[in-house]
Structure formats: C-alpha cells, structure tokens
Amino acid sequence: MSDLTVLCVTGWCRNGSTIIGNVLNEVPGFFHVGELHFLWKNSTGRGVNDLCGCGVPLTRCELWSTVLPVGRPAGVSADAHAEAVIRRQRSRVRTRHTWRVLRRGLHDDEIRAHAELMTRVYHAVAERTGARTIVDTTKIPGEAALLPYLDGITPYYVHLVRDPRAVAHSWREPKQYVYAMSAARSTAYWHGFNLASAAITRRHPRRSVLLRYERFIADPAGTVDALLRLCGADPAGNPVDGRRVELHTNHTVTGNPDRFRTGPTVLRDRDDAWRSTLSRADRLAATALARPLFGRYGYRGDGPAGDGPGGDGPAGAGSGEKRGDGSDRTGQPGGADRVPPASGSGR
C-alpha cells in the first residue's frame, strides 16, 4: 500500500470541524469523509441518520456503497458485520480507551482486527476518490490514537477547541437529526474529550497543532494555509478567498447538518451568540466545569482572549500530562487532568 495522509480532527462535538472539513474538501487531493467512525452504525439504521453528505442514503451512495463491503468476511451479512464493528469500537476505541491505545497499541486480537479494517477502508476511499489526504472529523480520540498503527497511513492531528459557552449554545436545541444537551453535560464532555485529545497530540507534537475555532473564524484563509503546511500540502490549493469559499457536494458520513449546504459560502466572523442565549446559570456551569482547561486554552470570563497569531500553537508544548479518563458520546465524562498552555505562532 502506498502512503496515505490522514488529517484527523479531534476535540468535542460542535467545535466547527464540519465546516473546516468541508473547506479542506475543496483542496485538490483532499477528501473529507466526515465522521467515519459512524459509517457502520448509520448505514444499518442504528445511528441518528443514514444520509451521506450527497443527500443519498449511505447504502446507495456511489462511494460508500462500494466501501461498506470492504473488510466484510465472506458469507457475513452487512448487518452482522456492522454489529461486530460496533462491538469492537465500543470495547476498544472509545474515548476512555485513548490512554490504553497510546500505551499498548495493538494489544489484542480485537483491536488488531479493527486496525486492519480501518486501514483497508481508508485506502479504499483513497483508491476510489484519488485523494492523497483524507480528512476525518470523527472526534473520538480512541480512534485517533489508533491511526499510527495503520499500515501505509501517516496521521496528522488538529486538536480543535471552541469556547465551551459557544458549544453549550450550539447544543441548546435539537437540529434536524442532532439531539439537544444541557450546558453542564456538554461541558463535562468538552472537558473529557479535550483531555484525551491533548494526550494524543502531546504524543505526536511534530505532526499536531492546537487550533481554536475562534482563530479559524478570525482568519479562515490563514488558518487553512497553516493546516495545509502542517501535512505537507501546497497552500496554493487554499480555496478560501477572504471569507468566501465555494462548497461543492461532499460525501461526509455524518456531522453537523450544515454539511448539506453547497454553493458560495461566507464564513462567519463572530461566534458570540451565547452572550444573548445562555442563562447566567448555564454560563457559570460551562465556565466552572471547563476549568482548568478554560483558561489554559485562552478563554476568559468575558470571552476568548485575543485571536491574533499568538492565540494558538503547536500541540504538545510544555510539560508532561497526568493520565486521566475521558468518555465517548455514550459514556460518562472523566475527571480533570492538566493540559499545558499552547505556545508559539499560528501553527
């Protein structure tokens, strides 16, 4: 197998990964798969939606209908295969398993089987699309930690963080197939997922970057330039012109329902709707439960710190991190660990 780059976006949901992934999807040689982890769950009716970003059910999509059989043993139905994949995901690569994957790698037959499947699927997508870089916005750190063990895959990581109050605002009401969540619950998950994401990027500092969503909306073109350079791509392929980008139909497995939008798109320049929608109690919950990461990621009581070039930097800078435990979307958030402050420039 030839080497393939996977640009993996980690962090908690509602962090802006869908729009960033779809912008990168417009770069020649890049392909955004959305949240690949949910391919088997969603394609068999076990998830919250079964549509590809192209608007067609995954099982009838011109891409995913040909990828879904990859790795399925002969004589095994699609439903039985999906059940086996989901079982392995839940037992081996949930967010709470991140530290075990980092420490022990391919430690048993189950995780080796999952690594083999993901290897084959990533390469199958590349073969069918001609992509040299696959953008995966799954945001489950257990899956992200497994990437270095996949044959022919070179992973790069974007730890994407968004103000927990803005995230809580985004979770306030259901949105098409996405359910609602309280500010307290959202922020508890925000904390656990970001702890696990930081553990991964600290393990691979030369191939990782810590990015605040606020930095992206302050300078979308410059941010995309930096992400392209991170994984060795030519910034000349950057599709963003000022704040404008032309989005075409994509083949995302799932993600924010806005993934279905196409055509000329103006990228927002503000992310402060939470100031008028969150109650004082919800603001306090989001701020308190996000500590100590809240301040260390550059946020403060009246909003994010400055969004200039110093606002973000290479992941993994600073001292070591105490081990802890996060959660996945069906588990319980873990406790608080220390994450060192970001340093450096936009990359």
N, C-alpha and C positions, 0 to 999 in steps of 0.2 A: 504494500500500500504506500502511495506517495504521501508525504507530509501534508497535513491539513491544519490550518489555524482555526481555533475556536475562540471567539471573543465572548467570554462568559460574564454576564452582568449579575452581580449578587446584591443582597440587601433585602429589605422588606417590601411588600407589595405597595402599590400606589406611589412609587418613588420616581415615576417618569420613564421607566425602562421601555415601555411600549413605543412612545414617540421617538426616543433615541434609537431604538432598534429599527424602526421603520425609516428613519432618516438614513441610517447606515445601510439599509437595504437598497438605497438608491446609488450607493457607491459601486462602480464596476468591480466585479469579482467578489462582492459581499452578498450574503443571503441571510435574511432574518427568519429564523424558524419559530419565533415566539417562545412559548414555554413548552419545550419539547418533552419534558418530564410527563406531561399530561396527555400525550398522544394516545396511549393505550386506554387510559381511563375514559377520555372524552369520546374516542371513536367507538366504544362499545356501550355508550349510554350511561356510564357510571359517573360522569362529570356533570358540570353545570351547563355546558353547551357542547355541541358536536360540530360546530361550523369552523371551517378553515377561514383564514382572512380573505380568501377569494369569494366567500359567501356560499360555498358549496359544502355539504357535509364531508367530513374528513374521509369517509369511506368511498366517496365518489370524486374527490379532488384528484386532478390529474397528477399531482405529485404524491400526496400521502397514500392514495390507493395503491401505488406501486411500492411505497416504502413499508407500509404496515406488514406485508408478508415477510420482510427481511428478518431473519433470525427465528422465524416460527418453525418448530420441528415438524417434520412430515407427519401428516395424519392428525395434527392437533388443530382444533378449530380456532378461529380468531378470538372467540370469547374466552376459551380456556387458556390461550396464550396470554391474553391481556390479564387474566386473573393471576397467572404466575408472575408476570412482570410486576404488577401492582403489589403482590405479596413481597417480592424481593425489595421493591422500593421502600415499603413500609418497615421492613425488618433490617435494612442495611444502609439506606442513604437518606433518611430523614435528617432534619437539621440537627437533632440531638446526637446523631451519629457522626457529625463532622469531625470531632476530635479523634474518634476511633479510626476513621478512614485516614486522617493525617498521620496518625501514629503507626497504624498496622497495615495500611494499603489493602492489597488483595488477600485478606487473611483467611477466607474460607471459600467453599465452592459456590455459595450463593452470590457473594459479591463478585467473584470471578465471572460467573455467568452474566451478571448484569453489565460488567465492564465489557465483556465480549459483545453483548447485544448493542450497547451504546456505540462501541467502535464501529460496528457494521452499519448502524443507522446513520451516523454522521457521514461516513464515507459514501453511503448510498445517496444521501442528499446531495453531496458534492458532485458525484458522478452524474446525477440527473439534472443538476442545475448549472454545472460548470463553475461553481463557486470555489474560490481559494480560501475564503474566510467565512465561517458560519457564525452568526451572532445568535447566541442562546440567552434569552432573558428569563429563564426558569426561576431563578432566585431561590433555589433550595440549596443551601451551602453543602449539604451532604453529597449532592450530585456534582457540585463544583469541585469539591475536594478529590473526587474520583478521576477527574479529567487527566492528570499527569500519568495515570496508569493505562490510558487507552493507546493502543498501538497506532503509530502514524499520526498522532494528534499533538499539536503544540498549543497549549492553552494560554490565553492572556485574560486577566481579570480586571473588571471595573467594579469596584465597591461603590455603589451608587446610594447616596444618603439624601433624604429630604427632611425638612423640618417636621418633627412629629406632630406639630399642631396642624400643619397643612395636610399631613397624611390622615389625621383624625377627621379633618373636614371632608376629605375625599371619601371616607368610609361612612359618613353620616347617613346617607340614604342609598337604597338599592339602585343599581344602574344596569338595566337590561338583565343579564344573567349573573350579575355580581351582587351578592347579598350585602347587608349593612352590618356595622360593627361599632361597638361603643368606643369612645376615646380611650378609656382605660385599657380595654382588651387590645385595641390596635397598638397602643404604645408599648404594652408588655411584649407583644410580638416584635415590634420595631426593635426593642432592646435585645431580645434573644437572637434575632436574625442578624443584626449588625455585629453582635459579639462573634458569632460563628463566621461571618464574612471576613471580619478583621483577622481571625485566626488563619484563614486561607491566604489572604493577601500578604500577611506577615511571613508566611512560609515561602512565598514566591514574590519577593519585593521587586525584583528586576522586571517582572512581567505583569505588574499590577499597578493600578492607580486608584486613589481615593477621590471620588468626584461628588460634589454636592450638586443636587438638581438645580439649586439657585444659581450656581455658576454656569450651568448649561443655558438657562434662560437669559442670563445676563450677557452671554457671548456665545450663541449657538455655533456660529461658524468657527470661532477659535477653539471651542471645545471639541468639535468634530475633527478639526485638524490634529489636535493633540491625541485623540483616540486612534486616528489613522497612523500616526507616527508610533504610537505605543506598540502596535502589532506589525510594524514594518511596511505599511502601505503608503502609497503616494498621496499626499494631501491634495494634489491636483484633481483628484477624483471627488473632492468635497462637493456635495450637491447643494449646500446652503449658500444663498446669496443674501447677505444681511440677515433678515429674519424670515426670509421666504424660502420655501422648498416645494418642489413638485413631487407629490407622493403618488406612486402607481399601485396597482393591485398587488397584494402580498400573499404569502402562504403561511401566515402565523398559525400555530396550533391553537393557542388561546392567548389572552392578555386583556388589557383594557378594551372595552367595546369600541373605543375610538379607533381601534386598528382597522375598522372597515372604511374609514374615511380616505378618500383619494382626491387627487387634483391639487391645484395651487393651495398651499397652506401657509399661513402666517403663524410663526411660533410666538407664543405668549411672552410678554416681558415682565409679568408680575405673577406672584404666587402667594398673595396675601388675603384671599377671600376668607380665610379662617378668622381674620380680625372681626368680621361682622357676623359670622355664622356660629362660631363656637361660644358656648356659655362660659362664664368665668370658671365654673366648676370643671368643665372639660379642658379648658386651657391649663388650669392648675394640675389636673390629672396627667395631661400629656407632658407638661414640663417636669413634674416631680418623678413620674415613672421613667422618664428618659434619662435621668441623672445616673451616673456621672457623664454619660456619653453626650448629653445635650450640650454642655459647654465645650467639651473636647472636640466636637465636630464643628464648633464655631457658632453655635446658636446662643441667643441671649433672650432675656425676658421680653424685649420689645420687638424681636425679630432676628433674622440671621445677621451675623457680622458681615463686614464688607465683602463684596463679591468680586473683588479685583483678583489679579493673578495669584496673590498670596493666599487666597481662600481655600485652596485645595493643594494636594501634593502627592508624591509617591506613597503608595500604601506600604505599611511595614516599617515606617520610620520610627525611631525611638527605641525604648527598652522592651523587654520581653513581656508577654501577656500571660497572666494566670489563667489556667484552664477553667472552663465553666461549662454550662449546658444551655443550648438554645431550645428551640422547638420547631416543629413544622406546622403546617396550617391546621393539622388535626390534633396536635399535641399541646402540652402545657408549657408556657414560657418558662425559661430557666432563670437563674439568678444573675447577679451583676458581677462582671469582671472588668478589669481595667483595659482600656484601649488608649495608647499614647496619642498625643496630638499629631495632626498632619503637619508636614513641613515642606518647604520647597515651593516651586512655581506651579503653574497650571498642570504640569504633568507629574 
